[in-house]
Structure formats: C-alpha cells, structure tokens
C-alpha cells in the first residue's frame, strides 16, 4: 500500500498497519464524541490494541466514546482519565494517576488530540493565554510527567496534533501573551500554539530519539470541521484569515478558501503518524496528507523546523510550568 497517497482511507491504513496496532497500549486525549480523537479510536479498535486510555475533561463524554469503542471491539481494556489542560495542577493530578497504575507498566502510543481553536481572549487558571495553555503548556507538562511509562515501551511514539495554521505566527518569545490581551488576535494565538506543538515534537525527537528509540511527530489533519470549531462563524472568519495570510505574504492568501477535508482524511493522517513503520527515518517531522511535509512547497514555515527555536521553547516551557525535565 502506498501510505503517502491521500486516496488511502483511515480504515485501509488501519488494516495495513494492523500488526503494529495489535496489542498496543494507546493513550489519546481529546476524545469527545464527534472529535478527531474519538474517530481515530473507532477506526483502530478493530485492529486489536490491548488497552486504550481515554483522557478528557468531561467524564460523560469519555464514557460515550468508550461505549463506541466497546461496540467496535469489546475485548479492549479501557480506562477513563479525567484531564483538564486548562489547569497545570489538574494536569499533575492526572499524570500522578497514570504513574500510579501499577498494572499499566508502559504506554506505547501517546496521541495528543486535545486542543482549542481561535477562541476569544481568555486566560487559564494559571494565568496563561488560553490557547497556549491548552494546546501546548498542558500537553508539555503531562507528556513529560508520564514519559517514564512511555519510554518503557519497546517502540514508543508521541503524536501531537499540529496545523497548517502554524503559518499565522512563529512563537512570540518576547510577547507570547499578546501584551495581556491588548494586541490579541485569535488566529495568531492559534498559530503560535500550533507552532509550539511542532517544536515540541521536534525537540522530543532530538532529546529521546537516539537514546530511547522515541519517535515524535506533529500532524496536520487538514481542515476538518469537528466540535473543536463549532463556535466559529466561518463566513466571518475566512476573510480575516485571508487578510492575515496576505499581510504575511503566505501563498494561501491568494488561493481562496480551501474546501474542508473529510473526517476520514484527517484520521488517516493520525493512523499514519501513529503506526507507519517507516517513519523512523523522519523523526521529529511535521506530517500532512499521510506523508512527511516538504518545507520547499512553502506551506511549512521554517520556524517549525528550527532546532534553535525548539530548544528555546523547551527552556521557556520548563520555566512556565515550573519544572525541568532532564533527558
């Protein structure tokens, strides 16, 4: 099978990778019904992972998705993990719970699909701009706190949901809080948070790839309409996005509106990132359309492929969550 082709469906990829899915322990965040995370679990359930940990804020939604997975394959062991990326203390509680599960010796695949998109100005419980908190700082802390269990896998892999929206902004090291909201733009803030996701994947690959066999990737699922963008009035927002792209000189500013990708296309990218056996040669890369993204095409900005930027963000992130991680 040509896994680089967008004609592949998520189901066909899951079938092709069934050997690599079977028996795996998989933790996925952001699994509310109707989400990319929930659809990912539904499509891989038939391939027989041994255990799935469903993480999210709303227990009722976790239970609904767990029921969906059970209907696909009742033999999978399921755990529900309350996890709220809006609060670093809540993240620590969730991580402590994972690490305390004595009957969970390792986690093979960690997929962070949780996130928010282009929300109004708000700050997290810890005082950070909300998109940065939910899309980067919370996952940064959580993944590092459970890293010992991830590294106990024979083939550990971390997947971070990215976006081509990273083109809206590099990481704003001197002003990541937009002057406490004074200069806030929802799309630039979203872009900054997605840049951070890609830089985190790059740094994890650099830190742990050669020493612990860890693979880490950021994944652009495409423009897929899910519950994450239900609050967005696209009729109003698309002209704003085009203006940002034109101001920045991005080619997307003159291409017109991009038609939405199907849910299956988005999930196919997840399956490819999580299980393709040949991606070890591209550790740390940004993936799109079931292939390694090519920065020469102009859609991937240099700031998400920069080791220097990744190193700088890692240091800042440690400072913001008040904890260092030595690998």
Secondary structure, DSSP 8 states (H G I E B T S, - for coil): --TT-TT--HHHHHHHTHHHHTT-EEEEE---TTSHHHHHHHHHHTT--SEEEEEES-HHHHHHHHHHHHHH-TTSEEEEEE--TT-HHHHHHHHHHHHH-TT----SEEEE-----S--S-B-TTSSBHHHIIIIIHHHHHHHHTHHHHTTSTT-EEEEE--GGGGG----TT-TTTGGGTT--HHHHHHHHHHHHHHHHHHHHHHHHHHH--EEEEEE--S---GGGTT--HHHHHHHHHHHHHHHT-GGGGT-------HHHHHHHHHHHHH-TTGGGGTT-EEETTEE--GGGSSS-GGGS-HHHHHHHHHHHHHHHT-----
